[in-house]
Amino acid sequence: MLISIASNITNISTVFYFSVDYKNHPCNRPCEGMAPPRLCQYKWVVESYWTLSKACHNCPFNESDCFRPHCIATDGVERGIISVNRILPGPAIEVCEGDMIEVKVKNELSNAEGTSIHWHGLLQKGTPHMDGVSLLTQCPISARSSFTYRFKALDPGTHYWHGHTGMQRADGLFGAIVVRQPPNRDPHYALYDHDLSEHVIIVNDWLNRMTLAQYLAHHHNDGDNMPSLMLINGMGAYEEFKDGNTTYYTPRASFTVQGGKKYRFRVISNAVFECPIQISVDGHTLTVIASDGGPIEPFTADSFHILSGERYDFILYADKTTTLRNYWIRARGMVLCGFKKAHQVAVLHYAGAPDVDPPEPTDWDSSIRGGILLNPWNGPSSDNEVEITRMRAELPDENDGVLTSVPDKKFYMGMLFNRVDSLKYNNPDLYPLSVVVSKKRILSPQINFISSKLPASPPLSQYNDIPKSQYCNEFTVQTDCSKEWCSCTHKVDVSLGDLVELVVIDQGLPWENSHPIHIHGFKFRAVAMGKMGTSTSFQAVKELDKQGNITRSTVRAPYKDSITVPDGGYVVLRFRADNPGMWLLHCHVQSHSDIGMGVIIQVGDKSEFPKPPKNFPRCGSWDGEYGDDDDDDDNDGDDEHGNPPNKVASQAGVFLGMLVALTCGLSFWNNHIS
């Protein structure tokens, strides 16, 4: 059965055996202007699981069985997954601006791998150790252990959480975060009638097996990296099930509206591969009001492209009331998702309409929507296609100089696929890139010709444990990285308070392939975007900029944290470095990030970082220093709960022991001399 766990429950095993989705969590409430913030507590168990498990009984032949607790039917394809509390997507966090979020994550993965959770879109101002990046802001949560994240919900809007260790977000470790505001702080509150939990949509590409297996086959042999499947809120119809002459499918997601009302929908992309997704609703236009949590002036479109890590909020006017019927909500994959025509549909159900599917076809080609398109994945190709950088922020600009001042630090960051022998996937002596057959060649996705790798310990909390020689950037490398593989912990430094400008370039070779990038710790202003052609070079963009031919927006440029870099083009991003810590900027395509298409931005020096929480976990390499540790014993002095001894109590115990010894000694002496 489904249950609602109250915030004071402490028994983690209770959560383990129940399908806790927190839909009725007390923090999921109307937000009021003068109401005090709440502590919003959650208990999650991350575990290896299976779709269409025995919990599904006779699903899909009996459709109601597909909605049983612990039944994750997805699109009917049986495969292993990683789940939280045995639901997919994982539990949504819905709170009010200013609430304190506390999530206790227990790692019960079957293969004993570590895990961590990133809170995508929440900037973690003052709490950088809660950002959830394994080996940058924390140690991975080891098997059978738990880690409690605690931070304030200071960033209103639509966000999401996902695993930030290995390929875990690709296999089911993700869910929604919605931070709502009181009506007097929501600039679009008057434009819609309803903002409902059941109108949050997560779309993602999906494989028919665990992602790591597909990833390894592609990078070490000739396996493909092209998804054929797609899910909407973890659901879809793909695999056919036969019972005699009758064909059954697993159920699709459905979203109910009342005719004549206006609804706020929130769309999140957890795409894993190069998979821009076109979102449209048959018979309806979409009035887009926010991107990545940043409110924009309303813009009405027929569809929009959403890339990995992005979020878009739109208002749907349910105005089809003459004849009540249902309509398709369509998600159509492109680029790598286009090769196998990955797509999915859900139902926009008008209350009172017959409970039947819409009559229109649901194939990939039928999901192509014409008209006005917002956020074309590879730059505009017609007047009907509008870049996100042409949107205007809804709220007036702050007097912070971000859009108008000269930057204190400026970085050109070139993203490319480099033809070098990566030691991860080639061996220059045994199977160099030059002799491997073309279908098995893997080029290195890099930034400025560097493949970044994270260190063995998180530098945010163990700064002095990382040798300075492990870091590098384009100014410090001592070799020609365009010809020789360069790998290090790629890092650039900015001072606290600097105005930073990033010119991010995609040279467009050898494939037509844009990169969705995401920055942790900041919202940037997207001040420019341009496409030079099917390809360009870093030097060409630098020269264009030097000549003053990149026009930057100086008024109400949109706030975002994720954006696509057009193939053969560039984006220009600006932010004030007011959040000290170690923050990751990376391509949000999972394999590109894993191979090294990322860079750490260090804001401030170590003395300006917030201090780690008390007893924060540590990790790192051990170099085989054998022998006994004189300070160690069998139980490390921990109490029955595994907690370290209290220092004051220990000192008091030592003093008490000395006092007892002294008393005994005096007694012995008195007895002896008498």
ZANUSE-129244 format. One line per 8 residues: for each residue x, y, z of C-alpha. Coordinates in pm, whole numbers, plus 32768, in hexadecimal, padded with zeros to 4 digits. Layout:
BEGIN
X:Y:Z; ...
END
This chain:
BEGIN
8000:8000:8000; 8067:816B:7FD2; 80AA:8221:8116; 810E:8380:817B; 823B:8387:825E; 822C:8492:836C; 8360:8565:839F; 83B4:84CC:84F0
83DA:8364:847A; 8539:82EA:84C1; 8531:817B:845D; 85D2:816C:8304; 8559:8007:82D1; 83F3:8084:82D7; 843F:8150:81A1; 84EF:802B:80FD
83BC:7F4E:80F1; 82BB:804F:808B; 828D:8116:7F4D; 82BA:826E:7FDF; 8281:837E:7EDC; 8245:849F:7FCF; 8123:8526:7EFE; 806F:857A:8043
819F:860A:80F0; 813A:872B:81D4; 8233:8810:8123; 8172:87E7:7FDC; 8080:88FF:802E; 8003:8A53:7FB8; 8117:8B4F:7FFF; 80B9:8C7A:80D4
8176:8DC2:80ED; 818A:8DE3:8267; 8197:8C71:82BF; 82D9:8BF7:8365; 83B7:8B06:82A1; 83A2:8993:82EA; 8499:8879:8319; 844A:8783:8202
84D8:8629:8249; 84F2:84FF:8160; 8587:83A4:817D; 85FB:82FC:803F; 8688:81A6:7FF7; 8754:8186:7EB6; 8753:8020:7E39; 877B:7F43:7D0B
8628:7ED9:7C89; 8570:7E47:7B5C; 8459:7EBB:7A78; 831D:7DE7:7A65; 838C:7D2E:7B9C; 82B2:7C36:7C57; 8218:7D64:7D05; 8163:7DA5:7BBA
8099:7C62:7BC8; 7FD6:7C51:7A7F; 8038:7DA2:79EB; 7FF1:7E04:78D7; 7ED9:7D08:7896; 7E31:7D90:79CD; 7E82:7F03:79B6; 7E33:7F49:7B23
7F52:7E60:7B81; 8041:7F54:7AD6; 7FF3:8051:7BE9; 8035:7F69:7D0F; 813A:7FD4:7E12; 829D:7F83:7D9E; 8229:7F3C:7C39; 8301:7FFF:7B43
8275:7FA6:79EF; 8328:80B4:791F; 82E5:8069:77AD; 82CC:7EF1:77D3; 843E:7EA8:7798; 84CC:7DD4:78B1; 861F:7E4B:792E; 86E2:7EA3:7A65
86C0:8000:7AF4; 872F:80D4:7C1B; 8609:8154:7CE4; 85BA:821F:7E19; 84AC:8185:7EF5; 8451:80A2:7DCF; 83A6:81AC:7CFE; 8404:824E:7BB0
843A:8372:7B9A; 84AC:8382:7D01; 83F3:8448:7E10; 83A9:85B1:7DB6; 840E:86C3:7EA7; 830B:87DB:7EA9; 8347:88F3:7FA0; 8321:8A6A:7FCF
8436:8B67:7FA0; 8500:8B7E:80E1; 84B0:8A21:8163; 85C9:8946:81E7; 85EE:8800:8124; 8682:86D1:81D5; 86AE:858B:8116; 874A:8457:81B4
87CE:837B:809A; 8818:820D:80E8; 88EB:8150:7FE9; 886B:7FED:7FB9; 88F0:7FB6:7E58; 892D:7E46:7E18; 8A85:7E6F:7D7C; 8B10:7F3C:7E9E
8B5D:806C:7DC6; 8B54:81C7:7E5D; 8A4D:82CB:7E11; 89F9:843A:7E42; 88D8:8525:7DF3; 88F7:8674:7D40; 87E6:8779:7D6D; 87E0:8800:7C0B
877E:8970:7C08; 87A6:89AB:7D7E; 88DC:8A84:7DA6; 8940:8A17:7F07; 89A6:8B73:7F74; 8A5A:8B41:80BD; 8A38:89C6:80A7; 8B25:8959:7F8E
8B68:880B:803A; 89FD:87AE:7FEF; 8A22:87D2:7E73; 8A41:8659:7E4E; 8B61:862F:7D57; 8C2A:84F7:7DAC; 8D9C:8541:7DDA; 8D6D:86B7:7DB9
8C85:8727:7ED0; 8C6A:85E1:7F93; 8CDD:847A:7FA1; 8BF5:8382:7EF9; 8AF6:82F2:7FEC; 8B89:8199:801E; 8ABF:8058:801E; 89E5:801E:8151
8A26:817E:81CF; 8952:82B5:81CC; 8989:8428:8196; 889B:853E:81FE; 887F:8669:8118; 8801:87A7:81BC; 87D6:88F6:810D; 86E4:8A15:80DE
85FD:8A2F:7FB3; 866B:8B8B:7F4D; 863A:8B68:7DD5; 84CD:8B69:7D66; 845E:8AB3:7C2F; 8468:8960:7B86; 85A2:8894:7BCC; 85FC:8729:7BF9
86DF:863D:7CB4; 87AE:8525:7C1F; 88CD:843B:7C66; 8A22:84D7:7C2C; 8AF3:839C:7C3B; 8B3D:82CB:7B08; 8A15:8281:7A24; 8911:8274:7B38
882D:838C:7AC4; 880D:82D4:7976; 877F:81A1:7A26; 866E:8244:7AF5; 8714:8312:7C08; 8659:8459:7BD0; 8524:851A:7C3C; 8482:8671:7C41
84BA:879B:7D26; 83BC:88B6:7D29; 83F7:89E9:7E00; 82BA:8ABA:7DFE; 8286:8C20:7E6D; 816C:8CDC:7F18; 8083:8D83:7E1C; 8115:8EDC:7E60
8272:8E61:7DFB; 8211:8D94:7CCA; 8217:8E84:7BA1; 8135:8DA2:7AD1; 803C:8D3E:7BDB; 7F1C:8DFC:7B38; 7F4A:8D49:79E9; 7ED5:8BED:7A52
7DC7:8B4A:7B24; 7E81:8A15:7B9A; 7FE8:89A9:7BE7; 7FC4:883A:7C3E; 80BA:872F:7CA8; 8028:8643:7BA4; 8087:8735:7A8D; 81FE:8710:7AC0
8291:8655:7995; 83E5:85AB:7983; 8454:852E:782C; 8584:8454:77F1; 8620:8373:76EE; 862F:8207:775A; 86EF:80CC:7703; 8686:7F60:7704
87A1:7F04:77F4; 887B:7FA2:7903; 8932:80CE:7877; 8A90:8068:78DF; 8A7F:7F30:7805; 8A1A:7FFE:76D6; 8B1F:8105:7726; 8C38:8005:773B
8BCD:7F57:75FB; 8BD2:80A2:7542; 8D1B:8123:75CC; 8DE3:7FDE:75C5; 8D4B:7F36:7495; 8C46:7F86:738C; 8B0A:7F9D:745E; 8A23:80BD:740D
89C3:81E3:74EA; 886D:8229:7456; 873C:8206:7536; 8600:8177:749F; 8520:81B6:75CB; 8493:82E1:7685; 83C9:8309:77C4; 82DB:8414:7845
82CC:840C:79C1; 8363:82AF:79B6; 824A:822A:78DC; 8203:81D8:7772; 817E:80DF:7677; 8287:8027:75AC; 82A0:7EB0:75E8; 817F:7DE2:7564
80DC:7CD6:763E; 7FFE:7BD5:7591; 7EDA:7B14:761F; 7E3D:7A5C:74FF; 7DDE:7B60:73FD; 7DE6:7C7E:74F6; 7F16:7D5F:751D; 7F5A:7E0E:7666
804B:7F27:76C3; 80C2:7FB4:780A; 7FFE:80F3:7862; 8065:824C:77F1; 8076:837D:78D1; 7F36:844B:78DD; 7EFB:85B5:7943; 7D9A:862A:7992
7D17:878A:794F; 7BC5:8831:7977; 7B3F:88E0:7844; 7B56:8A5A:7855; 7C72:8A5F:7955; 7DE1:8AC1:7931; 7EEE:89DA:79BC; 805E:8A02:7A0A
8124:88DA:7989; 828F:88A4:79EE; 836E:87D9:7902; 84C2:8747:7960; 85B8:8696:7879; 868C:8581:790B; 8710:8523:77B2; 8851:845B:77CA
88D1:8451:7665; 88DC:8561:755B; 8762:8569:755A; 86B1:86B7:752F; 853D:8678:755D; 8426:8736:74AF; 82FA:876D:7595; 81A2:87B9:7509
8031:8785:7558; 7F44:8739:743B; 7E46:884C:7400; 7EE0:8939:7501; 7FE8:8A47:7512; 80DB:8A66:7633; 8117:8BB1:76E4; 8276:8B8B:7771
82AD:8C53:78B1; 83F0:8BCD:7947; 8531:8B13:78F4; 8613:8A6D:79F5; 8546:8B14:7B06; 8581:8C70:7A78; 843C:8D26:7A21; 842D:8DBA:78C3
8334:8E99:7813; 8220:8DB2:7793; 8266:8D2A:7636; 8168:8C5C:7577; 81F1:8B40:74A1; 816C:8A0C:73F6; 828C:893C:7482; 83DF:8958:7527
851F:8891:7531; 859B:882A:7687; 86FD:87A6:76B7; 8799:86DF:77CF; 8788:879A:7919; 869B:88A8:789D; 8543:88F5:792C; 8425:89B4:788D
82DE:8A28:792A; 81B7:8A6F:7849; 804A:8ACD:786E; 7F4D:89F7:77B5; 7DF4:8A87:777D; 7CFE:8965:7775; 7C17:8A13:767F; 7B9C:88E5:75B6
7A41:88D4:7652; 7956:88B9:752B; 7986:8742:750B; 7A38:86A6:7634; 7B4E:85B9:75CA; 7CB7:8568:761F; 7DF9:85DE:7577; 7F5B:855C:755A
807C:85FA:7615; 81A9:85A7:753C; 831D:857E:7585; 83EE:8549:744B; 8561:84FD:7465; 8662:8586:7370; 87D7:855F:731D; 883B:840E:73B7
86D3:83D3:741E; 866D:841A:72B8; 8730:82F9:721F; 8643:81FB:72B9; 8522:82F2:72CE; 8505:82EB:7447; 83C4:8392:74B3; 82A8:8376:75A9
814B:8400:75DD; 8071:8447:770B; 7F00:849D:7721; 7E73:85F7:7762; 7D27:8589:77F3; 7C06:867D:77FD; 7B2D:8637:792D; 79E5:85A4:78B3
7A75:8529:7769; 7A57:83B6:7712; 7B74:82EB:77A4; 7C07:8290:7653; 7D4A:82E8:75A3; 7D50:8409:74AA; 7D1C:8393:7342; 7E59:842E:72AE
7F87:834F:7260; 80A0:8344:735E; 81D1:82F2:7289; 830E:83C7:7283; 82C2:846D:7136; 8166:84CF:71A8; 8200:857C:72D4; 82AE:8685:7201
8205:87CE:7256; 8218:8901:7178; 81DB:8A6C:71D1; 829B:8B38:72D3; 83BB:8A75:7372; 846E:8AF4:74A9; 85D6:8A8D:74F7; 863D:89D9:73B4
874D:88E6:741E; 8843:894C:7311; 87EF:8AB8:72DA; 86D7:8B4D:7208; 86A9:8AEA:709E; 8573:8BC0:7059; 84B2:8CED:70DE; 83CD:8BFF:719B
84ED:8B7D:7270; 8548:8C51:739D; 8680:8C2A:7475; 865B:8C2E:75EE; 874C:8D56:75FE; 863E:8E2B:7557; 855C:8DFE:7684; 8551:8F13:7788
8560:8EDB:78FE; 8412:8F33:799D; 84A8:8FEC:7AC4; 856E:9133:7AA5; 86E9:9114:7AA4; 879B:9137:7BEE; 8896:9250:7C0B; 89B9:915C:7C0E
8A68:91B6:7ACA; 8A5C:9050:7A48; 89D1:90B6:78F4; 8A83:9202:78C9; 8BD8:91FA:7974; 8D26:9183:78EC; 8D67:9020:796A; 8E77:8FE9:7A6F
8EBC:8E8F:79DF; 8E73:8E10:7882; 8EA1:8CAE:7806; 8E7F:8C1B:76AB; 8E19:8AB0:76D1; 8E29:89DF:7597; 8D65:889B:758C; 8DD8:879C:748E
8E0A:862F:7437; 8F84:860D:742A; 9030:8507:734E; 9130:8492:744C; 917C:8347:74F2; 90BA:835C:7635; 9155:826A:772B; 8FF8:8218:77A8
8F8F:817C:765E; 90CA:814A:7591; 922D:80D2:75BE; 932D:8186:74E2; 9400:8049:74CA; 92F9:7F39:74AF; 91C3:7FD4:740D; 91FD:8141:73B8
90E7:8214:7324; 9197:8215:71D4; 9173:809B:719E; 9020:805B:723F; 8F09:802A:7141; 8E2D:815E:711F; 8CF9:80D1:71CA; 8DC8:808C:7304
8E75:81DE:7315; 8E22:82B6:7440; 8E8B:8421:7435; 8EC5:84D9:757D; 8DBD:85DA:75E2; 8E8A:86EF:7683; 8E8B:8859:76EE; 8FBB:8917:766F
905D:87CD:760C; 905A:874C:7774; 8FAB:8615:77F9; 8F51:8665:7960; 8F52:855F:7A71; 8EE9:8589:7BD8; 8FE7:853E:7CEC; 8FDB:8427:7DED
8F61:8515:7EFC; 8E69:8634:7EE8; 8F36:8776:7ED9; 8E1F:8845:7F71; 8E44:8795:80C2; 8FA3:86FF:809E; 904E:881A:7FE8; 91AC:87D1:8066
9196:8661:8007; 919F:86B1:7E93; 92FD:86EE:7E06; 930B:8838:7D4C; 93B0:877E:7C2C; 926A:86C2:7BF1; 91BD:8800:7B7C; 91EE:889A:7A27
914E:897C:7925; 91A8:8A00:77CD; 929E:8AF7:7865; 9361:89FA:7933; 937B:88C3:7858; 94D9:8886:77D3; 9483:87C9:7696; 93BE:87F2:7554
9274:875B:75C2; 91E1:876F:7465; 92CE:8656:7404; 9309:859F:754B; 9201:8532:7645; 91FE:861A:7775; 914A:85AB:78AD; 9144:8657:7A00
9054:86F7:7AF3; 8FF5:881B:7A14; 8FC9:8954:7AEA; 8FBA:8ACB:7ABF; 8FC0:8BC4:7BE0; 8EF7:8D01:7C16; 8EF3:8DED:7D3C; 8DC4:8E0C:7E1B
8CEC:8F21:7D8C; 8D7F:8F18:7C2C; 8CA0:8F58:7B01; 8CE2:8E25:7A29; 8C9C:8E00:78B7; 8CA8:8CAE:7808; 8CB2:8C96:768E; 8C62:8B27:764F
8CA8:8AAA:74EE; 8C47:896D:7435; 8D23:894B:7305; 8C2A:8860:725F; 8D16:874C:71F3; 8D08:8638:7192; 8B8E:8617:71CA; 8A65:8700:71D7
8A3A:86E6:7349; 89F0:87F6:7449; 8A53:87E4:75B9; 8963:8836:76D6; 8A35:88CB:77EE; 89DC:88F7:795E; 8A82:89C8:7A6A; 8A6F:8979:7BDD
8A54:8A89:7CE4; 89DE:8BA4:7C03; 88D1:8C29:7B20; 8978:8CC9:79F2; 88E8:8DD4:7910; 88D7:8D4E:77AC; 8945:8E8A:76F6; 8998:8E07:7598
8978:8CD8:74B7; 89EA:8CAC:7351; 8A23:8BA6:7247; 8B46:8BE0:7158; 8AEF:8AC4:706A; 8B03:894B:706F; 8C58:8971:7113; 8D3F:8A7C:719C
8E83:8A9A:725E; 8EDD:8B26:73AF; 8FB6:8C2B:730A; 8E9E:8C99:7222; 8DB6:8CDE:7346; 8EC9:8D92:7406; 8F0E:8E6B:72D8; 8D9D:8EB1:72A9
8D89:8F20:7413; 8EC8:8FEF:73FB; 8E32:90AF:72D8; 8CFC:90FF:73A3; 8C15:9028:72D0; 8B76:8F61:73EA; 8A55:9034:7465; 8A04:8FFE:75D4
88B5:903E:7674; 88CF:9155:7775; 8765:9153:77EB; 86A1:9038:788B; 876A:8F14:77FF; 86CC:8DD1:787F; 874D:8D1F:79B5; 87AA:8BB4:7976
888E:8AA1:79F7; 887C:89B8:78C8; 8893:8A16:7758; 88ED:897F:760A; 8A24:89E9:754E; 89C8:89E3:73DA; 8A95:8901:72FE; 8B8D:89E2:7249
8B33:8B02:732E; 8B4E:8B9C:7487; 8A99:8C1F:75BA; 8B08:8D3C:769A; 8AB2:8D1B:780C; 8AE9:8E09:792F; 8ACD:8DE4:7AA8; 8B47:8E88:7BE6
8C2B:8D9B:7CA5; 8B86:8DD5:7DF7; 8B6E:8C6A:7E65; 8CC0:8BEE:7EEB; 8D19:8A84:7EAF; 8D6F:8986:7DA1; 8C69:8981:7C8D; 8C4E:889F:7B5F
8C07:8918:79FD; 8BD0:87F2:7914; 8B1F:8762:77E8; 89DE:86BE:7864; 89F9:859F:776D; 8A52:8489:7860; 8B66:83E1:7799; 8C0B:852C:773A
8C18:8596:78A5; 8C9C:8443:7911; 8DB4:844C:7810; 8E1E:85A7:787D; 8D59:86C1:77D7; 8D52:879B:790C; 8E11:889C:79D5; 8E13:8901:7B43
8DE5:8A71:7B90; 8E85:8AC3:7CDE; 8DE6:8BFA:7D72; 8EBA:8C9D:7E7F; 8FD8:8C01:7F3B; 8FC1:8AEF:803C; 8FA2:8BE3:815F; 8E64:8C6E:80C3
8DB7:8B1C:809A; 8CA7:8AC7:8196; 8D31:89C9:8289; 8CC1:885E:8263; 8BB2:87E6:8352; 8C2A:873C:848F; 8CAC:85D8:8459; 8C84:85FC:82E0
8CED:84B6:8234; 8E4F:849B:81AB; 8EDD:83B6:80A2; 900E:8388:7FC7; 912C:82A6:7F67; 91FB:81D5:8056; 9362:818A:7FF4; 93A3:8051:80BE
9440:80D4:81FF; 9441:7F8C:82BD; 9459:7F69:8433; 9372:7FA2:8557; 92C8:80ED:8597; 9316:8135:8704; 91E6:8215:871D; 90F8:810A:86A1
9040:7FF6:8758; 8F36:7EFB:8701; 8E13:7FEB:870F; 8EC4:813A:86D4; 8E27:81B8:8815; 8CD7:81E1:8767; 8B97:81C5:882C; 8A88:80C0:87E6
8A03:8192:86C6; 8B55:81AE:861D; 8B84:8317:8688; 8CDF:8395:86E6; 8D1C:83D3:8857; 8CC6:8523:88E9; 8E0E:85DC:8923; 8D9C:868D:8A5D
8D11:854A:8AEB; 8E5A:849B:8A9B; 8F23:85A7:8B4A; 8E38:8592:8C74; 8E6A:841A:8C7D; 8FE4:8442:8C7F; 8FCC:853E:8D9A; 8EE3:8459:8E60
8FD2:8335:8E2F; 90F5:8405:8EAD; 9028:8472:8FDA; 8FCE:8309:902E; 9139:82A1:9009; 91AB:83BC:90E8; 90A8:8364:91F2; 910D:81F7:91EB
9279:8258:91FF; 9243:8337:932E; 9179:8226:93D7; 9290:812C:9398; 9397:821F:941E; 92CD:826C:9559; 9298:80FA:959C; 9406:80B3:955D
9492:81BB:964A; 9398:816C:975A
END
